[in-house]
Amino acid sequence: MMDDRSQLSAMNFLNEVSGVFPSAISLASGRPNDRFFDKLDPEVLVNALRVYERHSTGCHRSGQGWSDLLQYGRTAGIISEFVAQQVRSDEGVPAKADRILITSGCQEALAICLPALCPEPADVLLVCNPTYVGVTGAAKAAKVAIAALSNSGPSVADAIEAAVQDLRRNGRRARAIYLIPDFDNPTGRVLGAVARRDILQVCARHRLVVLEDNPYGLFRYEGDAVPPMAALDQVGSVIYLSTFSKTLSPALRVGAAILPDTIFGDAGVCQALWDDLVQRKSFVTINTSQITQAIVAGLLIEQRASLRGWIRPALDWYRANRDVMLRQLDSVFSPLSDPIRWNRPSGGFFLALDLPFRFGADDVDECARRDNVIVMPMSFFALDDSQDCRVRLAFSAVTPEQIRTSVTGLGRYIERRLGGKLPGLTGGLARG
Ligand SMILES: Cc1ncc(COP(=O)(O)O)c(C=O)c1O
């Protein structure tokens, strides 16, 4: 179906596979689960608009009435105060409203931040390998060069140091790094507090801005939260990217880029960056929909600035799904645990499964056709061939029953590829 992964984006490819094999269960999609959208039925949405409108007209005589919301609006957005309160209370990020740019989802924040941070041809954005396809796509669209951090060194900080030096030798300059420290997409990895501090140190030394993307941070299933890098930042090096896509709904298309007070101690540089970002946004989307901004703000007013209570049922559901997936992986693959390994993510929507063979686009097809399961090759997120023997499994958008069935199907596929038998699968399972 897809011979060259550069021909189609990973997302288009997977949509195409789902269209061709509609009965296959998809562990490829990291969407939030639809079942929680009942909480946002039309009455709730309208009520949220009314709450915002009442609050706004009550606070300022010149507040946002209904007709104002239907107009073009302020480019930087109209709900920064509410977003500042929410990220402060839920995520511990020291956000100030006048440094919050409301964006059309986090994706727009990426699209405008990358070229602003890397304006010169010699400038380079550092990324992990693998990383979120949205950042590599945004960099490509903006013609921003990217360099992958090596996975062979002892730490991310060491890999950054090595990449900076390497680029310097080649006349290039690392200007920023994109990171998902909490429950990384695609690997599920969390960076510990020490790693975060070390990264901040090396970034400060080389004046690298950190783009900290945190769509999954509130979905922690166990253990203590690690402070966001934006909370650990003491020099003004972190731009924090926030979104309501996973907590409320991706259809709202509301996210934010939250700047520090200064960039490396310089308030003027920060102001210039802010002006640049606002100008770029004005040429991309003019402003984020005021209707959906008002819905988000109305919900935040009702939730008293914290979404922790709102997401509780979803959090419990995702945690249970993760547990079902881990149990099923264990029962299907533990007899072969040597060549097949997976991680236990402490939050988020994804885990990574290591295979003893390459798994690419053609294999997605075969697995969907014969075994009724669609999984995401990790190579789709990679900048080299180091991820060719891995897949990403998402457990957010499926039911526990679908997880059991699909992991069993994946086991059948892997059994065939290995040309042997998985003890857990022998006997009773029909071949697809
Ligand atoms: C790591 C990461 N960043 C950004 C996004 C896009 O978020 P938004 O819907 O806010 O544009 C996603 C979506 O899956 C994501 O996984």
The ligand as an SDF file (V2000), in Angstrom:
LIG
                    3D

 16 16  0  0  0  0  0  0  0  0999 V2000
    3.0750   15.1270   21.5460 C   0  0  0  0  0  0  0  0  0  0  0  0
    1.9530   15.8110   20.8580 C   0  0  0  0  0  0  0  0  0  0  0  0
    2.0280   17.1200   20.6230 N   0  0  0  0  0  0  0  0  0  0  0  0
    1.0430   17.7770   19.9940 C   0  0  0  0  0  0  0  0  0  0  0  0
   -0.1020   17.1220   19.5560 C   0  0  0  0  0  0  0  0  0  0  0  0
   -1.1550   17.8960   18.8320 C   0  0  0  0  0  0  0  0  0  0  0  0
   -1.9730   18.5090   19.7460 O   0  0  0  0  0  0  0  0  0  0  0  0
   -3.1500   19.4920   19.3160 P   0  0  0  0  0  0  0  0  0  0  0  0
   -4.3720   18.6900   19.0860 O   0  0  0  0  0  0  0  0  0  0  0  0
   -3.2700   20.3850   20.5030 O   0  0  0  0  0  0  0  0  0  0  0  0
   -2.7220   20.2380   18.1050 O   0  0  0  0  0  0  0  0  0  0  0  0
   -0.2270   15.7500   19.7900 C   0  0  0  0  0  0  0  0  0  0  0  0
   -1.3970   15.0260   19.3090 C   0  0  0  0  0  0  0  0  0  0  0  0
   -1.5250   13.8430   19.3640 O   0  0  0  0  0  0  0  0  0  0  0  0
    0.8360   15.0850   20.4570 C   0  0  0  0  0  0  0  0  0  0  0  0
    0.7960   13.7720   20.7070 O   0  0  0  0  0  0  0  0  0  0  0  0
  1  2  1  0
  2  3  1  0
  2 15  2  0
  3  4  2  0
  4  5  1  0
  5  6  1  0
  5 12  2  0
  6  7  1  0
  7  8  1  0
  8  9  2  0
  8 10  1  0
  8 11  1  0
 12 13  1  0
 12 15  1  0
 13 14  2  0
 15 16  1  0
M  END
$$$$
